[in-house]
Amino acid sequence: MATRIKQLVSHLSGSDMSAELWQDVPLAPPDSIFKLTAAYKADAFKDKVNLGVGAYRDDNNKPWATAILLNDETLDHEYLPITGLAEYTAAAAKLILGPGSPAIKEDRVVSVQTISGTGANHLGALFLSRFYKFNGPPKVYLSNPTWANHHAIFRNVGIEPVDYAYYDPKTIGLDFEGFLAALRDAPERSVFLLHACAHNPTGVDPTQEQWKAIAEVIAAKKHYSFFDCAYQGFASGDLDKDAWAVRHFVERGLPLLVCQVSWETTD
């Protein structure tokens, strides 16, 4: 019996069968950020600087990581619940919404722990694809430009990306009027992906007054806001200031979804 099992395993894992099964799978497009990191590592120039992946580094250009106390008996080392570690998700909600947020106090916040920011975006997109009542074919409005993965994440769950005006290369700033026009022209109840702070890849963010105007149009058109908050604390160095847009939308009573990265590191 054991010999027969080995024969089956050998047959199923044979190179010919594998090649036949997967020969039509297309190659995924290369990730420009990781390609840049590979070029950075290969560069022998001693004064090089890596401006690719957004992550903290120490003075020796090493990843910044905090120690994890594996022997801490107060930590739960069992499998986590499906929605994640409750203490962690509660702390994350306070980080983005503020500890005194009425939304938290009134139990109007639902948090789910995911694997990385990409995982959060995927789960959020998947949730909308399953349960949001789109006004027509499922679409999501993405800033032009945006993080490249946004397009693939939404397409993979059947939501078609549509660009909206955001960056003006002539002023090296925000195309505010174009942004507002896109919000006004989109059908009611459209989904708009918004960068909470440190817009990726331009670094150009609306001012607080501009965010107020954006919120006004979103409220009038009954749009749904999908916030990607990957860099809270990176934009201004102030966690509260970088969360201002999200908190303003919550205070306005606007429904929204937030993909939040609480920390990042890389090596």
C-alpha positions as YAML, in Angstrom:
chain: A
units: angstrom
residues:
- id: 1
  name: MET
  ca: [0.00, 0.00, 0.00]
- id: 2
  name: ALA
  ca: [2.78, 2.41, 0.95]
- id: 3
  name: THR
  ca: [4.58, 1.62, -2.29]
- id: 4
  name: ARG
  ca: [1.44, 2.34, -4.31]
- id: 5
  name: ILE
  ca: [0.98, 5.71, -2.57]
- id: 6
  name: LYS
  ca: [4.56, 6.64, -3.40]
- id: 7
  name: GLN
  ca: [3.93, 5.73, -7.04]
- id: 8
  name: LEU
  ca: [0.82, 7.92, -7.16]
- id: 9
  name: VAL
  ca: [2.63, 10.85, -5.56]
- id: 10
  name: SER
  ca: [5.49, 10.46, -8.01]
- id: 11
  name: HIS
  ca: [3.06, 10.37, -10.93]
- id: 12
  name: LEU
  ca: [1.01, 13.37, -9.82]
- id: 13
  name: SER
  ca: [4.07, 15.48, -9.16]
- id: 14
  name: GLY
  ca: [5.72, 14.63, -12.47]
- id: 15
  name: SER
  ca: [7.07, 17.55, -14.46]
- id: 16
  name: ASP
  ca: [5.08, 16.68, -17.60]
- id: 17
  name: MET
  ca: [1.75, 16.76, -15.80]
- id: 18
  name: SER
  ca: [2.61, 19.97, -13.97]
- id: 19
  name: ALA
  ca: [3.65, 21.64, -17.19]
- id: 20
  name: GLU
  ca: [0.42, 20.61, -18.88]
- id: 21
  name: LEU
  ca: [-1.73, 21.82, -15.99]
- id: 22
  name: TRP
  ca: [-0.18, 25.26, -15.67]
- id: 23
  name: GLN
  ca: [1.25, 26.04, -19.11]
- id: 24
  name: ASP
  ca: [-1.54, 28.51, -19.92]
- id: 25
  name: VAL
  ca: [-1.25, 30.52, -16.69]
- id: 26
  name: PRO
  ca: [-0.01, 34.01, -17.67]
- id: 27
  name: LEU
  ca: [2.85, 35.63, -15.81]
- id: 28
  name: ALA
  ca: [1.78, 38.32, -13.38]
- id: 29
  name: PRO
  ca: [3.10, 41.80, -14.25]
- id: 30
  name: PRO
  ca: [6.25, 42.74, -12.32]
- id: 31
  name: ASP
  ca: [5.81, 44.94, -9.25]
- id: 32
  name: SER
  ca: [7.58, 48.24, -9.93]
- id: 33
  name: ILE
  ca: [8.37, 48.89, -6.25]
- id: 34
  name: PHE
  ca: [10.01, 45.51, -5.66]
- id: 35
  name: LYS
  ca: [11.83, 45.85, -8.97]
- id: 36
  name: LEU
  ca: [13.19, 49.17, -7.72]
- id: 37
  name: THR
  ca: [14.26, 47.54, -4.44]
- id: 38
  name: ALA
  ca: [16.11, 44.81, -6.34]
- id: 39
  name: ALA
  ca: [17.92, 47.46, -8.39]
- id: 40
  name: TYR
  ca: [18.76, 49.33, -5.19]
- id: 41
  name: LYS
  ca: [20.30, 46.24, -3.59]
- id: 42
  name: ALA
  ca: [22.35, 45.56, -6.73]
- id: 43
  name: ASP
  ca: [23.69, 49.13, -6.89]
- id: 44
  name: ALA
  ca: [27.21, 49.44, -5.47]
- id: 45
  name: PHE
  ca: [27.00, 53.22, -4.94]
- id: 46
  name: LYS
  ca: [27.70, 53.82, -1.23]
- id: 47
  name: ASP
  ca: [25.47, 56.90, -0.84]
- id: 48
  name: LYS
  ca: [22.37, 55.38, -2.42]
- id: 49
  name: VAL
  ca: [18.91, 55.98, -0.90]
- id: 50
  name: ASN
  ca: [15.90, 53.69, -1.30]
- id: 51
  name: LEU
  ca: [12.67, 55.67, -1.72]
- id: 52
  name: GLY
  ca: [10.65, 52.65, -2.81]
- id: 53
  name: VAL
  ca: [8.86, 50.73, -0.08]
- id: 54
  name: GLY
  ca: [7.42, 53.00, 2.63]
- id: 55
  name: ALA
  ca: [8.98, 51.59, 5.79]
- id: 56
  name: TYR
  ca: [11.01, 52.87, 8.71]
- id: 57
  name: ARG
  ca: [14.79, 52.33, 8.70]
- id: 58
  name: ASP
  ca: [17.43, 52.97, 11.34]
- id: 59
  name: ASP
  ca: [20.62, 55.01, 10.88]
- id: 60
  name: ASN
  ca: [22.33, 51.95, 9.40]
- id: 61
  name: ASN
  ca: [19.56, 51.44, 6.84]
- id: 62
  name: LYS
  ca: [18.34, 48.35, 8.65]
- id: 63
  name: PRO
  ca: [14.66, 47.48, 9.22]
- id: 64
  name: TRP
  ca: [13.24, 48.93, 12.42]
- id: 65
  name: ALA
  ca: [11.67, 46.13, 14.44]
- id: 66
  name: THR
  ca: [10.60, 45.85, 18.05]
- id: 67
  name: ALA
  ca: [11.28, 42.79, 20.16]
- id: 68
  name: ILE
  ca: [8.49, 40.27, 20.67]
- id: 69
  name: LEU
  ca: [8.38, 38.59, 24.07]
- id: 70
  name: LEU
  ca: [7.49, 35.02, 23.15]
- id: 71
  name: ASN
  ca: [7.60, 33.95, 26.78]
- id: 72
  name: ASP
  ca: [5.10, 36.56, 27.95]
- id: 73
  name: GLU
  ca: [2.43, 34.44, 29.66]
- id: 74
  name: THR
  ca: [-0.14, 37.22, 29.31]
- id: 75
  name: LEU
  ca: [-0.21, 36.74, 25.52]
- id: 76
  name: ASP
  ca: [-2.64, 34.31, 23.93]
- id: 77
  name: HIS
  ca: [-0.68, 31.83, 21.81]
- id: 78
  name: GLU
  ca: [-3.74, 29.86, 20.65]
- id: 79
  name: TYR
  ca: [-5.48, 30.21, 17.29]
- id: 80
  name: LEU
  ca: [-7.10, 33.62, 16.96]
- id: 81
  name: PRO
  ca: [-10.83, 34.11, 16.33]
- id: 82
  name: ILE
  ca: [-11.86, 34.51, 12.69]
- id: 83
  name: THR
  ca: [-11.98, 38.31, 12.97]
- id: 84
  name: GLY
  ca: [-8.59, 38.51, 14.71]
- id: 85
  name: LEU
  ca: [-7.30, 39.42, 18.16]
- id: 86
  name: ALA
  ca: [-10.02, 41.52, 19.78]
- id: 87
  name: GLU
  ca: [-7.58, 43.62, 21.81]
- id: 88
  name: TYR
  ca: [-5.60, 44.39, 18.66]
- id: 89
  name: THR
  ca: [-8.58, 45.35, 16.50]
- id: 90
  name: ALA
  ca: [-9.99, 47.52, 19.30]
- id: 91
  name: ALA
  ca: [-6.66, 49.34, 19.62]
- id: 92
  name: ALA
  ca: [-6.46, 49.75, 15.84]
- id: 93
  name: ALA
  ca: [-9.94, 51.32, 15.76]
- id: 94
  name: LYS
  ca: [-8.91, 53.80, 18.45]
- id: 95
  name: LEU
  ca: [-5.74, 54.61, 16.50]
- id: 96
  name: ILE
  ca: [-7.59, 55.60, 13.35]
- id: 97
  name: LEU
  ca: [-10.82, 57.00, 14.84]
- id: 98
  name: GLY
  ca: [-9.49, 58.40, 18.12]
- id: 99
  name: PRO
  ca: [-10.03, 56.94, 21.60]
- id: 100
  name: GLY
  ca: [-12.99, 59.24, 22.26]
- id: 101
  name: SER
  ca: [-14.77, 58.52, 18.98]
- id: 102
  name: PRO
  ca: [-18.58, 58.40, 19.41]
- id: 103
  name: ALA
  ca: [-18.67, 55.72, 16.71]
- id: 104
  name: ILE
  ca: [-16.63, 53.43, 18.96]
- id: 105
  name: LYS
  ca: [-18.59, 54.31, 22.10]
- id: 106
  name: GLU
  ca: [-21.89, 53.69, 20.30]
- id: 107
  name: ASP
  ca: [-20.65, 50.34, 18.98]
- id: 108
  name: ARG
  ca: [-20.94, 51.40, 15.33]
- id: 109
  name: VAL
  ca: [-17.48, 50.10, 14.37]
- id: 110
  name: VAL
  ca: [-16.66, 46.62, 13.10]
- id: 111
  name: SER
  ca: [-12.97, 45.68, 12.80]
- id: 112
  name: VAL
  ca: [-11.36, 42.65, 11.16]
- id: 113
  name: GLN
  ca: [-7.68, 41.74, 11.35]
- id: 114
  name: THR
  ca: [-6.15, 40.86, 7.97]
- id: 115
  name: ILE
  ca: [-2.78, 39.94, 6.52]
- id: 116
  name: SER
  ca: [-1.12, 43.21, 5.51]
- id: 117
  name: GLY
  ca: [-2.56, 46.22, 3.73]
- id: 118
  name: THR
  ca: [-2.96, 44.25, 0.51]
- id: 119
  name: GLY
  ca: [-5.02, 41.68, 2.40]
- id: 120
  name: ALA
  ca: [-7.16, 44.44, 3.89]
- id: 121
  name: ASN
  ca: [-7.80, 45.97, 0.47]
- id: 122
  name: HIS
  ca: [-8.69, 42.57, -0.96]
- id: 123
  name: LEU
  ca: [-11.09, 41.72, 1.87]
- id: 124
  name: GLY
  ca: [-12.72, 45.15, 1.65]
- id: 125
  name: ALA
  ca: [-13.11, 44.86, -2.12]
- id: 126
  name: LEU
  ca: [-14.47, 41.32, -1.80]
- id: 127
  name: PHE
  ca: [-16.98, 42.44, 0.82]
- id: 128
  name: LEU
  ca: [-18.24, 45.22, -1.45]
- id: 129
  name: SER
  ca: [-18.45, 42.87, -4.43]
- id: 130
  name: ARG
  ca: [-20.66, 40.53, -2.43]
- id: 131
  name: PHE
  ca: [-22.84, 42.89, -0.43]
- id: 132
  name: TYR
  ca: [-22.75, 46.49, -1.73]
- id: 133
  name: LYS
  ca: [-25.71, 47.50, -3.89]
- id: 134
  name: PHE
  ca: [-23.95, 49.14, -6.82]
- id: 135
  name: ASN
  ca: [-25.89, 51.56, -8.99]
- id: 136
  name: GLY
  ca: [-25.21, 49.67, -12.22]
- id: 137
  name: PRO
  ca: [-22.22, 47.47, -13.11]
- id: 138
  name: PRO
  ca: [-19.76, 47.25, -10.16]
- id: 139
  name: LYS
  ca: [-17.16, 50.02, -10.44]
- id: 140
  name: VAL
  ca: [-14.68, 51.68, -8.13]
- id: 141
  name: TYR
  ca: [-13.22, 55.13, -8.74]
- id: 142
  name: LEU
  ca: [-9.45, 55.26, -8.22]
- id: 143
  name: SER
  ca: [-7.26, 58.36, -8.17]
- id: 144
  name: ASN
  ca: [-5.04, 58.92, -11.20]
- id: 145
  name: PRO
  ca: [-2.43, 57.77, -10.32]
- id: 146
  name: THR
  ca: [-2.87, 55.33, -7.46]
- id: 147
  name: TRP
  ca: [-1.06, 52.37, -5.91]
- id: 148
  name: ALA
  ca: [-0.71, 49.94, -8.83]
- id: 149
  name: ASN
  ca: [-2.13, 46.98, -6.89]
- id: 150
  name: HIS
  ca: [-5.49, 48.70, -6.43]
- id: 151
  name: HIS
  ca: [-6.46, 47.93, -10.02]
- id: 152
  name: ALA
  ca: [-5.71, 44.21, -9.80]
- id: 153
  name: ILE
  ca: [-7.29, 43.84, -6.35]
- id: 154
  name: PHE
  ca: [-10.64, 45.20, -7.50]
- id: 155
  name: ARG
  ca: [-10.62, 43.52, -10.91]
- id: 156
  name: ASN
  ca: [-9.97, 40.17, -9.24]
- id: 157
  name: VAL
  ca: [-13.30, 40.45, -7.40]
- id: 158
  name: GLY
  ca: [-15.27, 41.67, -10.40]
- id: 159
  name: ILE
  ca: [-15.22, 45.42, -9.72]
- id: 160
  name: GLU
  ca: [-14.00, 47.52, -12.64]
- id: 161
  name: PRO
  ca: [-11.63, 50.42, -11.82]
- id: 162
  name: VAL
  ca: [-12.36, 53.89, -13.21]
- id: 163
  name: ASP
  ca: [-9.84, 56.74, -12.93]
- id: 164
  name: TYR
  ca: [-10.71, 60.09, -11.40]
- id: 165
  name: ALA
  ca: [-8.63, 63.27, -11.71]
- id: 166
  name: TYR
  ca: [-6.25, 63.75, -8.80]
- id: 167
  name: TYR
  ca: [-2.66, 64.80, -9.58]
- id: 168
  name: ASP
  ca: [-1.81, 67.84, -11.66]
- id: 169
  name: PRO
  ca: [1.75, 67.55, -13.04]
- id: 170
  name: LYS
  ca: [1.72, 71.22, -14.06]
- id: 171
  name: THR
  ca: [1.39, 72.42, -10.47]
- id: 172
  name: ILE
  ca: [2.91, 69.29, -8.89]
- id: 173
  name: GLY
  ca: [-0.16, 69.34, -6.68]
- id: 174
  name: LEU
  ca: [-3.78, 68.32, -6.34]
- id: 175
  name: ASP
  ca: [-6.21, 68.77, -9.22]
- id: 176
  name: PHE
  ca: [-8.87, 69.77, -6.72]
- id: 177
  name: GLU
  ca: [-11.45, 71.00, -9.21]
- id: 178
  name: GLY
  ca: [-11.02, 67.89, -11.34]
- id: 179
  name: PHE
  ca: [-11.43, 65.75, -8.23]
- id: 180
  name: LEU
  ca: [-14.67, 67.51, -7.25]
- id: 181
  name: ALA
  ca: [-15.97, 67.29, -10.81]
- id: 182
  name: ALA
  ca: [-15.42, 63.52, -10.82]
- id: 183
  name: LEU
  ca: [-17.33, 63.21, -7.56]
- id: 184
  name: ARG
  ca: [-20.21, 65.26, -8.94]
- id: 185
  name: ASP
  ca: [-20.33, 63.49, -12.32]
- id: 186
  name: ALA
  ca: [-20.24, 59.93, -10.96]
- id: 187
  name: PRO
  ca: [-23.59, 58.14, -10.56]
- id: 188
  name: GLU
  ca: [-25.13, 58.27, -7.10]
- id: 189
  name: ARG
  ca: [-23.86, 55.69, -4.60]
- id: 190
  name: SER
  ca: [-20.57, 55.21, -6.44]
- id: 191
  name: VAL
  ca: [-17.58, 53.81, -4.56]
- id: 192
  name: PHE
  ca: [-14.54, 56.11, -4.32]
- id: 193
  name: LEU
  ca: [-11.21, 54.88, -3.02]
- id: 194
  name: LEU
  ca: [-9.56, 57.69, -1.05]
- id: 195
  name: HIS
  ca: [-6.03, 57.86, 0.35]
- id: 196
  name: ALA
  ca: [-6.30, 59.00, 3.97]
- id: 197
  name: CYS
  ca: [-2.81, 60.55, 3.99]
- id: 198
  name: ALA
  ca: [0.57, 60.28, 2.24]
- id: 199
  name: HIS
  ca: [-1.09, 59.62, -1.11]
- id: 200
  name: ASN
  ca: [0.57, 56.74, -2.91]
- id: 201
  name: PRO
  ca: [2.43, 57.40, -5.17]
- id: 202
  name: THR
  ca: [2.36, 61.22, -5.34]
- id: 203
  name: GLY
  ca: [2.48, 62.24, -1.67]
- id: 204
  name: VAL
  ca: [-0.05, 64.98, -2.50]
- id: 205
  name: ASP
  ca: [-2.88, 65.21, 0.04]
- id: 206
  name: PRO
  ca: [-5.95, 67.48, 0.23]
- id: 207
  name: THR
  ca: [-5.94, 70.13, 2.93]
- id: 208
  name: GLN
  ca: [-8.46, 69.87, 5.75]
- id: 209
  name: GLU
  ca: [-10.64, 72.50, 4.06]
- id: 210
  name: GLN
  ca: [-10.49, 70.54, 0.81]
- id: 211
  name: TRP
  ca: [-11.42, 67.34, 2.65]
- id: 212
  name: LYS
  ca: [-14.48, 69.16, 4.02]
- id: 213
  name: ALA
  ca: [-15.55, 70.09, 0.49]
- id: 214
  name: ILE
  ca: [-14.93, 66.53, -0.70]
- id: 215
  name: ALA
  ca: [-17.08, 65.19, 2.13]
- id: 216
  name: GLU
  ca: [-19.87, 67.60, 1.20]
- id: 217
  name: VAL
  ca: [-20.06, 66.29, -2.36]
- id: 218
  name: ILE
  ca: [-19.80, 62.66, -1.23]
- id: 219
  name: ALA
  ca: [-22.68, 63.23, 1.18]
- id: 220
  name: ALA
  ca: [-24.79, 64.95, -1.49]
- id: 221
  name: LYS
  ca: [-24.20, 62.16, -4.03]
- id: 222
  name: LYS
  ca: [-24.53, 59.38, -1.42]
- id: 223
  name: HIS
  ca: [-21.18, 57.93, -2.47]
- id: 224
  name: TYR
  ca: [-19.39, 55.25, -0.46]
- id: 225
  name: SER
  ca: [-15.86, 56.02, 0.76]
- id: 226
  name: PHE
  ca: [-13.22, 53.29, 0.72]
- id: 227
  name: PHE
  ca: [-10.24, 54.74, 2.63]
- id: 228
  name: ASP
  ca: [-6.79, 53.23, 2.21]
- id: 229
  name: CYS
  ca: [-4.71, 54.34, 5.21]
- id: 230
  name: ALA
  ca: [-1.31, 52.72, 4.76]
- id: 231
  name: TYR
  ca: [0.86, 55.50, 6.16]
- id: 232
  name: GLN
  ca: [-0.73, 57.00, 9.27]
- id: 233
  name: GLY
  ca: [2.10, 58.89, 10.97]
- id: 234
  name: PHE
  ca: [4.31, 58.93, 7.87]
- id: 235
  name: ALA
  ca: [2.81, 62.05, 6.27]
- id: 236
  name: SER
  ca: [3.06, 64.58, 9.10]
- id: 237
  name: GLY
  ca: [4.62, 62.64, 11.95]
- id: 238
  name: ASP
  ca: [1.37, 63.12, 13.86]
- id: 239
  name: LEU
  ca: [-0.96, 60.11, 14.11]
- id: 240
  name: ASP
  ca: [-4.00, 62.26, 14.84]
- id: 241
  name: LYS
  ca: [-3.35, 64.75, 12.05]
- id: 242
  name: ASP
  ca: [-2.89, 61.97, 9.50]
- id: 243
  name: ALA
  ca: [-6.23, 60.44, 10.56]
- id: 244
  name: TRP
  ca: [-8.11, 63.74, 10.25]
- id: 245
  name: ALA
  ca: [-9.90, 62.97, 6.98]
- id: 246
  name: VAL
  ca: [-11.23, 59.62, 8.20]
- id: 247
  name: ARG
  ca: [-12.38, 61.12, 11.49]
- id: 248
  name: HIS
  ca: [-14.09, 64.02, 9.73]
- id: 249
  name: PHE
  ca: [-16.05, 61.64, 7.50]
- id: 250
  name: VAL
  ca: [-17.10, 59.61, 10.56]
- id: 251
  name: GLU
  ca: [-18.18, 62.77, 12.39]
- id: 252
  name: ARG
  ca: [-20.25, 63.71, 9.33]
- id: 253
  name: GLY
  ca: [-22.01, 60.36, 9.60]
- id: 254
  name: LEU
  ca: [-20.75, 59.17, 6.22]
- id: 255
  name: PRO
  ca: [-20.59, 55.38, 5.78]
- id: 256
  name: LEU
  ca: [-17.09, 54.17, 5.01]
- id: 257
  name: LEU
  ca: [-14.61, 51.33, 5.00]
- id: 258
  name: VAL
  ca: [-11.00, 51.81, 6.12]
- id: 259
  name: CYS
  ca: [-8.02, 49.63, 5.21]
- id: 260
  name: GLN
  ca: [-5.54, 50.44, 7.94]
- id: 261
  name: VAL
  ca: [-1.89, 49.45, 8.27]
- id: 262
  name: SER
  ca: [-0.81, 49.80, 11.89]
- id: 263
  name: TRP
  ca: [2.91, 49.28, 11.25]
- id: 264
  name: GLU
  ca: [5.31, 48.36, 8.47]
- id: 265
  name: THR
  ca: [8.81, 46.99, 8.17]
- id: 266
  name: THR
  ca: [10.82, 45.27, 5.47]
- id: 267
  name: ASP
  ca: [14.21, 43.70, 4.85]
...
